[in-house]
Amino acid sequence: MRAAVHDAFGDPTQVLHGGDVPLPEPGAGEVRIRTVLAPIHNHDLWTVRGQYGYKPALPAVGGSEGTGVIDALGEGVTGLQIGQRVSAASVHGSWAEAFIAPARMVIPMPDSIDDNTAAQLIAMPLSALMLLEFLQVKPGQWIVQNAANGAVGKALAMLARARGVHCLNLVRRDEGVAEMQALGIEHTYSTAQAGWLDQVKSALGEGGAAAAVDSVGGKASGELVSLLGEGGTLVSFGSMTGEPMQIGSGDVIFKQATIKGFWGSKVSQDMAPENKRRLVGELLKLAAEGGLSLPVDAVFGLDQVAEAAKASLQPGRNGKVLLRP
């Protein structure tokens, strides 16, 4: 079968290429899914670089999420059937004509959810929903997030709104404000504007934010802590700058702030199955009702994977870059 492969770790735009690999066979408790669409996530590109928490054996097929149709069942699989339209995330090798997924990770997709949405519905939106629960915020409270125009950031803003939580969104380009507004996401501020921090503090009011999500690192971490109210929580979700978090001790001490880390894969593994089913059900319902917009910027073939990776790394994208076998 055709797949998007890398034989070495490095720059995704240089090391990724199309190639032929054996068609995988599902083991016990697994299914094989014939891929219709598979997204390119930032963590997929970090994996290709060899700098993520998971490091595959080489040569490796990229990708960790996809939607398609089941075409083979492993021993002992029940509740799923050949020909069923499904999606799966937290898998390996989805940038291919087919990939293997544990049956317990497979989510049947209703006809009311289109392929573009189904292909990216689980990994980032589910991470955003798990993150929202991790923050332990209540309806009417404020959360603040930076890098808000990323996939998780957009999903978090929409999911927070659906739960009655106020979400203030920070973007690093002025154009990002319009991009968020086009998706119906309000309370967005550009950190490229002079005086943005004072504007945000004014919008939050004296109580400040109950929680903040940092996906940038560096001095941005300290800026978020300054926006927290007393007893607030800062959650580190990523580090776009690659810099250590710079946080003033005064804000941490006098606000009695808490600093936590969040890794979706670990949180997902530790989550009780009934809780995960509840969250997935919430996502499916919201997506089917049009309350969760997951736009697509471009679709590429597997043999165009290097070009697709380059497109995925471009700032100002309007949505995800997907691969189609």
C-alpha positions, 0 to 999 in steps of 0.5 A: 500500500502507499504511505507517507514515510520517513526513513530518518528523523528531521525536518518534515519538509525534507524527510517525508516522502511517499513510499510502499509499505506492507498492508498491516494486519489487525491483531487481537482486539484491533481493526484495520481502517481503509483511510479516507482522510487523515490530518497533519497535527503539530505533534505528528511533525514533532514526531517526524523530527524525533522530538516528541514523547513517542519515537517510532522505529524507522522507517516509519509511517506518519500520522496519528488520526484518521477517518475511514471504513473498517475492512478487517477485524482482529480476533475477539473484536465485537460491536464493530463491523466491516464496512462501518464508517469510523474515526480513530486517534492516538494511533500510529501510521494513519498517513497511509491507505490503511492503518490499524487501530485498537477496537476500543479507540474506534469511534463510529461516525454518524452520517450527519458528520462529514469526512472533513470533520470526522478526520479531525474530530477526535484528537484535538477537540477531545484534547480540548474537552479533556483540557476544559475538564482538567481546568475545573472551571464553572459556568460564568468563570473566565479562562484565558488561552494563548495560541488560541487560533490553533486547532486545540485553541479554536476547539477549546473556545467553542467547547467552553462557550457551549458549557457557559464558560467565558474564554478570552483568546490571545493570538500573536497576529492581528489577522488572527482576530478576524480568523477567530471572528469568522468562526464566531469566536469572540473575546479575541485579542492580538498581542501584537497590539500595544497595550493589549495586556491592559485591555485584557485585564480590563475585560476580565475584571477584578476577579481575573481568570480562574485558569489559563492555558499556555501553549507558547512558553517564554515570557508569555507564561508569565503574562498569563499568570499575571491575568489569573485571579487569586487561586488561579491555575496555569496549565502548560499545554505546549511550548511554541517558542521552545523557551523555558517558562518565565514566571514572576515569583510574586504572581505565583506567591501572592495569587497562590497560583498553581502551575500544572502540565497537561499531556492529552495522551497521558490524561486520555490513558488514565481516564475512566472509559465511561468518562471518555464515552461521555466526552466523545458523545458530547463532541459528536452531538456538538459537531452534528448540530453545527456547534463545532466548526473544524475547517480544512485549509487544504488536502494533499495526496500521500505522495505530496506529503512534504508539500503538505507538511510545508503547508501545515507549518505556514502561519495564518492557515484557515484550517487543518491540512489533510492527506487523502490516499 
